[in-house]
Structure formats: structure tokens, C-alpha cells
Amino acid sequence: MKQSKRIVIKIGSALIAPEQDGCRSRYLLSIAQFIVRCRARGIEVILVSSGSVAAGSHLFPNAEQPSIAVKKAMAAAGQTEMMATWDRFFDFPSAQILLTHGDLRDRERYTSIRETIFTLLDHGILPIINENDTVTTDDLKVGDNDNLSAMVAGAADADGLIICSDVSGLYNKNPNLHADAELISEVTEITEEIYDMAGCPTSKVGTGGMKTKIEAAEKATSHGIDTYIVNGFEETTFELLLAGKNPGTVFTAYDKPMQEAVHWMTHTASEQGELVVDSDYGSSENQVVGQLSGDEITEVKGEFSVGDTILVRSKDGKRLAKATTNYSSCLLNFLTEHEESPISEKIQDSIGPVISEQDIALLEKS
């Protein structure tokens, strides 16, 4: 923390509205003081704050099992209360940014979000970000603010991500069920064993559990961002962070982080379709980047347009790369069906490669 220049703090619904009867300052005061003290030290702060549904739920007293429409209405009503609550803690301005995954996975809108965040920070304004629950759909939503905070941290070129939880970090087993559970203070590599330690969500209010926090840590650390999972209900957590100590679990950043564009392609953009290629194809980067022909593409899955993100995988199921396509699925289907046609060759000569070198992210871990 002492070395950080820009951090993202993620706050969950249970901290905002612990009783689901509106926003409460019980746990937020120490977090707000931490933000103030960080800014006083020259650390830029971005706040990702859940809680709009929980904050607005008390305005719908008869909705014991609310429908999707009612939850969206709760979010709309609760968002204003949540922003007003945060605003009361600060003597500097804040700004609201509501996002969907559709905003983040579109490169042009993603770039616009980056520019807005940077401009707000340059003017000393605290960005407060939340998923836009009122308008999002299953196809467009991130689904939890743990992963959203990691995407925001990557977009903002942050060097630290703090995810506030209701436990002190990652344990080797569920601390609510096992008295001998041990806190893991540092994770240098996120493996399947680390994911196996993640239990089910324990909060009645939030939508995420430890698994989504590990997913977020994997996204952030690959971008060179140290990620902390800490207990947001304890005031000492933030005192320790300011003192340069680790009060929970720290996931250390990659020594060689991904470039921003490659990270966006890998962890933020979602594929709209697939290209299936021969199983012996894709053994080198040049092969994947090179111009794909009808012989090399064995199947086109899904419907996508020029500029969409697609997955390239082999026939045996190996995920080779995510990339921006220069061809639509309709045209690629035509090319694969008429691979030896002179028209097919003319089309590829005029358009160029299916995938351009600057628009590809190799999935090395896979």
C-alpha cells in the first residue's frame, strides 16, 4: 500500500446495507476515513460499491420474493440513497459511473470508460462505480462486483485492488464451519487448489462468494495489480493497510503482466462465437495470427459480426486464443463451404487475414 499510486476498493452490499433497510454508516465510516487518508498521501482512489438493491429493498415492503423487474426498481431507488450516503462522508466531489458488461466488452466504450476515469482522477473527483442493475440483462451483466472491480482496476491502470469481505481473507477451509481453519496470508500463484479452497457465499445480502474474489484476483494480478482480500467489517483492517501491513490475504501481481489490450481481450471481452481449427493448428503465434483459410477452419460456431470477439479453439477442445474478427460468421461460413472457389480467394485477398496480429490474445494457460 505504501508504494501504491492508484487503488480500487470494492465494497459489498453487506457493508452498505447490513440489515437491508437502507444505507447505514456503521461500517462505512472507517472505509471512508481510509479513502480520505489515502488521498491525503497522494494515492488516487476508485470506489466500486455494491448495494443499490439492498439499499432500496426496504422501499418495497411486500416483495418477499421480488421479481427481476422489482429488483431493478430496487436498484434504481437504492442507487440514489447509496450515492448520497457516500457523498456525506467526503468534503471532495464524487462521480457516479454505472456500467454493464456490454460497456466493458466493447472496445470503443471501454476506452471511453478509461478516459472518463482518468479525467475524474485528474480533477480530484472520486469515481464511484457500480453495475447498472436497472438496465442490465443476463447477456450484458458481469453478475458480481468482485469481477467488476478487477475489470475496473485493469481499465484504470491501478496498481492495487482491495476487496472487502466478511472474512479476513482466504482460508484453507471454511472458517464458519471449521475452528481449525488457517488464514493464507499470501498467494503467489492461483491454481486449482486455491479455487478448491473457496466455499459458498456466506452473506445473505451479497451475490459473490470467495470464488468470485479469487476470479477477480486472477484478473487483476495478471495485469500487474496486487490484490487484497480483507475483512471490511473491522476498523483495524484499514489501519494495518495504511501502515503497510497485510491484514488478510494478498495475491501478488505477475512479474510480467499482460499488456492492457491483451488483458482486456483475455479477461474482459466475452466471445460472441467460435472458430474451430485443425487440432495440429496453433502451435505458434504466427499460425494463429496468419490468414486462416477454408482448409484450416473446420467449423464456425455462433453468429457474430466484424469487430466482435471470438474464440479460436482446436478440434480437440483446446482454447488457443481470443481475438477480434475481421469477418462475420456469415462470410466465414461461406468461405469454409466454398474454400476452393475463386470468389473465396478474391474475398480473402481483398479483406486480408481473419485475425490481425494486434487484435489477438493467446490463451497460454490453456
C-alpha positions in Angstrom: 0.0 0.0 0.0 2.8 2.4 0.8 4.1 2.0 -2.8 0.6 2.3 -4.5 -0.2 5.3 -6.7 -3.8 4.3 -7.6 -6.0 1.7 -5.9 -9.5 0.3 -6.4 -11.6 -0.5 -3.3 -14.6 -2.9 -3.7 -17.3 -2.6 -1.0 -20.1 -5.3 -0.8 -23.8 -5.0 -0.1 -23.5 -6.3 3.4 -21.3 -3.3 4.3 -23.6 -0.8 2.7 -27.0 -2.1 4.0 -26.3 -4.8 6.6 -30.0 -5.0 7.6 -31.4 -4.4 4.1 -33.3 -1.4 5.5 -31.4 1.3 3.7 -27.8 2.5 3.9 -26.1 2.5 7.3 -22.8 4.2 8.3 -21.9 1.6 10.9 -19.2 0.0 8.7 -18.7 2.7 6.1 -17.2 5.4 8.3 -13.9 3.6 8.7 -13.8 2.8 5.0 -14.5 6.5 4.2 -11.7 7.6 6.5 -9.4 5.2 4.8 -10.2 6.7 1.4 -9.6 10.2 2.8 -6.3 9.2 4.3 -5.2 7.5 1.1 -5.9 10.6 -0.9 -4.0 12.7 1.6 -1.0 10.6 0.9 -1.3 11.1 -2.8 -2.9 7.8 -3.6 -5.7 8.0 -6.1 -8.8 6.0 -5.2 -11.6 4.5 -7.2 -14.5 3.0 -5.3 -16.6 0.1 -6.6 -19.6 0.0 -4.5 -22.4 -2.7 -4.5 -25.5 -2.2 -2.5 -28.2 -0.5 -4.6 -30.6 -3.4 -4.5 -30.0 -3.9 -0.7 -30.3 -0.2 -0.1 -33.6 0.1 -2.0 -35.3 -3.1 -0.9 -37.0 -1.5 2.2 -39.0 0.7 -0.1 -40.8 -2.4 -1.4 -42.1 -4.0 1.8 -44.4 -6.5 0.3 -41.7 -8.0 -2.1 -40.6 -11.0 -0.1 -39.5 -12.8 -3.3 -39.1 -9.9 -5.7 -39.2 -10.5 -9.4 -36.4 -9.3 -11.7 -38.5 -6.2 -12.5 -38.9 -5.3 -8.8 -35.1 -5.9 -8.2 -34.4 -3.5 -11.0 -36.7 -1.0 -9.4 -35.0 -1.5 -6.0 -31.6 -0.8 -7.7 -32.9 2.4 -9.2 -34.3 3.6 -5.9 -31.4 2.4 -3.8 -28.6 3.8 -6.1 -29.5 7.4 -5.2 -29.5 6.7 -1.5 -26.2 4.9 -1.8 -24.6 7.8 -3.6 -26.0 10.3 -1.1 -24.6 8.2 1.8 -21.1 8.1 0.3 -21.3 11.8 -0.6 -22.0 12.8 3.1 -18.6 11.3 4.2 -16.4 13.4 1.9 -15.5 17.1 1.6 -14.4 16.5 -2.0 -16.7 15.7 -5.0 -17.6 12.3 -6.2 -19.0 11.0 -9.5 -21.3 8.1 -10.3 -20.4 5.6 -13.1 -22.9 2.8 -13.9 -21.6 0.0 -16.1 -22.7 -3.2 -17.8 -20.5 -5.9 -19.2 -21.7 -4.8 -22.6 -20.0 -1.5 -22.0 -16.7 -3.1 -20.9 -16.5 -5.7 -23.6 -17.0 -3.2 -26.4 -13.5 -1.8 -27.1 -14.7 1.7 -28.1 -16.9 2.1 -25.0 -14.2 0.5 -22.8 -11.7 3.1 -24.0 -14.3 5.8 -23.3 -14.7 4.5 -19.7 -10.9 4.6 -19.2 -10.8 8.2 -20.4 -13.6 9.2 -18.1 -12.0 7.6 -15.0 -8.6 9.3 -15.8 -10.3 12.7 -16.3 -12.1 12.4 -13.0 -9.0 11.5 -11.1 -7.0 14.3 -12.8 -9.6 16.7 -11.3 -9.6 15.2 -7.8 -13.0 13.6 -8.1 -13.7 10.2 -6.6 -15.2 7.8 -9.1 -17.9 5.6 -7.6 -18.7 2.7 -9.8 -21.5 0.1 -9.7 -23.1 -2.4 -12.2 -26.1 -0.8 -13.8 -28.6 -3.3 -12.4 -31.6 -1.3 -13.7 -30.8 -1.9 -17.4 -28.6 -5.0 -17.5 -29.7 -8.3 -18.8 -28.3 -11.9 -18.5 -26.3 -11.3 -21.6 -24.9 -8.0 -20.5 -24.2 -8.3 -16.8 -21.0 -9.1 -15.1 -23.0 -10.6 -12.2 -20.9 -9.7 -9.3 -18.9 -6.6 -8.3 -15.8 -8.6 -7.3 -15.1 -9.4 -11.0 -16.3 -5.9 -12.0 -13.8 -4.3 -9.6 -11.0 -6.3 -11.2 -12.1 -5.2 -14.7 -12.2 -1.6 -13.4 -8.8 -1.9 -11.9 -7.4 -3.1 -15.2 -9.2 -0.3 -17.1 -7.9 2.3 -14.7 -4.3 1.1 -14.7 -4.4 0.7 -10.9 -1.6 -1.0 -9.0 -3.7 -2.2 -6.0 -7.1 -3.8 -5.6 -8.7 -4.2 -2.2 -11.8 -6.4 -2.0 -13.6 -6.0 1.3 -15.3 -9.2 2.6 -17.0 -10.5 5.7 -14.0 -12.7 6.5 -10.3 -11.8 6.9 -9.2 -13.4 3.6 -8.7 -16.8 2.1 -8.7 -19.8 4.4 -7.6 -23.3 3.7 -11.1 -24.4 4.7 -14.4 -22.6 5.6 -13.8 -20.7 8.9 -17.5 -20.7 9.6 -17.6 -24.4 9.7 -14.1 -25.4 10.9 -12.5 -24.0 14.0 -9.0 -25.0 12.8 -9.2 -23.1 9.5 -6.0 -21.3 8.8 -5.7 -17.9 7.0 -3.4 -17.9 4.0 -1.6 -14.6 4.1 0.0 -14.7 0.6 -0.8 -16.4 -2.7 1.8 -16.2 -5.4 0.0 -18.4 -7.9 -3.7 -19.0 -8.4 -4.1 -22.7 -9.0 -7.0 -25.2 -9.0 -6.0 -26.0 -5.4 -6.6 -22.3 -4.5 -10.0 -22.4 -6.2 -10.9 -25.6 -4.3 -10.5 -23.6 -1.0 -13.3 -21.2 -2.0 -16.5 -22.0 -0.3 -20.1 -21.0 -1.0 -21.3 -17.4 -0.3 -22.0 -16.8 3.4 -23.6 -13.4 3.1 -27.4 -13.1 2.9 -27.1 -9.8 1.1 -24.3 -10.1 -1.5 -24.1 -12.0 -4.7 -20.5 -13.1 -4.6 -18.5 -15.7 -2.6 -14.8 -16.4 -2.2 -14.7 -18.0 -5.6 -15.6 -14.7 -7.4 -13.0 -12.9 -5.3 -10.3 -15.4 -6.5 -11.5 -14.9 -10.0 -11.2 -11.2 -9.5 -7.7 -11.7 -8.1 -6.7 -13.7 -11.1 -7.9 -11.0 -13.5 -6.1 -8.2 -11.5 -2.8 -10.0 -10.8 -2.3 -10.8 -14.5 -2.5 -7.1 -15.1 0.2 -6.4 -12.5 -2.2 -5.4 -9.7 -1.6 -6.7 -6.2 -4.9 -7.8 -4.8 -6.0 -8.0 -1.2 -9.0 -9.8 0.3 -9.6 -8.2 3.7 -12.3 -8.0 6.4 -14.3 -4.8 5.7 -16.2 -5.0 9.0 -13.1 -4.4 11.2 -11.6 -0.9 11.6 -8.1 -2.4 12.2 -8.1 -3.7 8.7 -7.6 -0.2 7.2 -5.2 0.9 9.9 -3.0 -2.1 9.0 -3.2 -1.3 5.3 -2.1 2.3 5.9 0.8 1.0 8.0 2.0 -1.1 5.1 0.9 -4.4 6.7 -1.2 -7.2 5.3 -4.4 -7.8 7.3 -5.8 -10.6 5.1 -4.7 -12.4 2.0 -2.6 -10.7 -0.7 -2.4 -12.1 -4.2 0.9 -10.9 -5.7 1.0 -9.5 -9.1 2.6 -11.2 -12.1 6.3 -10.3 -12.6 5.5 -9.9 -16.3 1.9 -8.6 -16.5 -0.2 -8.7 -19.7 -0.3 -5.6 -21.9 -3.5 -3.6 -21.4 -5.1 -4.6 -24.8 -4.2 -8.3 -24.3 -5.6 -8.2 -20.8 -8.8 -6.7 -22.0 -9.2 -9.3 -24.7 -8.4 -12.2 -22.2 -10.4 -11.2 -19.1 -13.0 -8.6 -20.1 -14.2 -9.2 -23.6 -16.5 -12.1 -24.0 -16.5 -14.2 -27.1 -19.6 -14.0 -29.4 -18.7 -17.1 -31.3 -16.0 -19.6 -32.1 -13.7 -20.7 -34.9 -12.7 -24.4 -34.7 -9.4 -25.2 -36.4 -7.5 -28.4 -37.0 -6.1 -29.9 -33.8 -2.4 -29.6 -35.1 -3.0 -25.9 -35.9 -2.0 -23.1 -33.5 1.4 -24.5 -32.3 2.9 -21.0 -32.8 1.6 -17.4 -32.6 2.3 -16.9 -36.2 -0.1 -19.7 -37.2 -2.9 -18.2 -35.2 -2.3 -14.7 -36.4 -1.8 -15.8 -40.0 -4.5 -15.7 -42.6 -6.9 -18.6 -42.0 -8.3 -20.4 -45.0 -11.2 -22.7 -45.6 -8.8 -25.7 -45.1 -7.8 -24.5 -41.6 -11.2 -23.6 -40.3 -13.3 -26.7 -39.8 -16.3 -25.1 -38.1 -17.9 -21.7 -37.4 -20.0 -21.6 -34.3 -22.4 -18.8 -33.3 -23.4 -15.6 -35.1 -21.0 -12.7 -34.9 -20.2 -9.5 -36.8 -17.0 -7.8 -37.9 -15.2 -6.4 -34.8 -16.7 -8.9 -32.4 -14.5 -11.0 -30.1 -14.3 -14.7 -30.9 -12.7 -17.8 -29.5 -10.2 -19.8 -31.6 -10.0 -23.4 -30.5 -8.8 -26.7 -31.9 -11.0 -29.7 -32.7 -9.8 -31.5 -29.6 -11.3 -28.6 -27.4 -8.1 -26.7 -26.6 -8.7 -22.9 -26.3 -6.0 -21.3 -28.4 -6.8 -17.6 -28.5 -9.4 -14.9 -28.2 -9.4 -12.3 -31.0 -11.2 -9.6 -32.8 -12.6 -11.0 -36.1 -12.3 -9.1 -39.4 -15.0 -11.3 -40.9 -18.6 -12.0 -40.0 -19.8 -15.5 -39.2 -22.0 -15.4 -42.3 -19.0 -14.7 -44.6 -16.8 -17.3 -42.8 -19.4 -19.9 -43.3 -19.4 -19.1 -47.0 -15.6 -19.3 -47.2 -15.5 -22.7 -45.4 -18.2 -24.1 -47.6 -16.6 -22.8 -50.9 -12.9 -23.0 -49.9 -11.6 -23.8 -53.4 -13.8 -21.2 -55.1 -12.1 -18.3 -57.0 -14.6 -16.0 -55.3 -13.5 -17.2 -51.9 -9.8 -16.5 -52.7 -10.8 -13.0 -54.0 -12.6 -12.2 -50.8 -9.7 -13.2 -48.6 -7.2 -11.3 -50.8 -9.4 -8.1 -50.6 -10.2 -8.2 -46.8 -6.9 -9.7 -45.5 -6.5 -12.0 -42.5 -9.4 -13.3 -40.4 -7.5 -12.1 -37.4 -5.0 -9.2 -37.2 -1.8 -9.5 -35.1 -2.7 -6.6 -32.8 -6.1 -8.0 -32.0 -5.3 -11.4 -30.5 -4.7 -12.7 -27.1 -3.1 -16.2 -26.9 -4.5 -18.3 -24.0 -1.2 -19.6 -22.8 -2.5 -21.2 -19.6 -5.0 -23.3 -21.5 
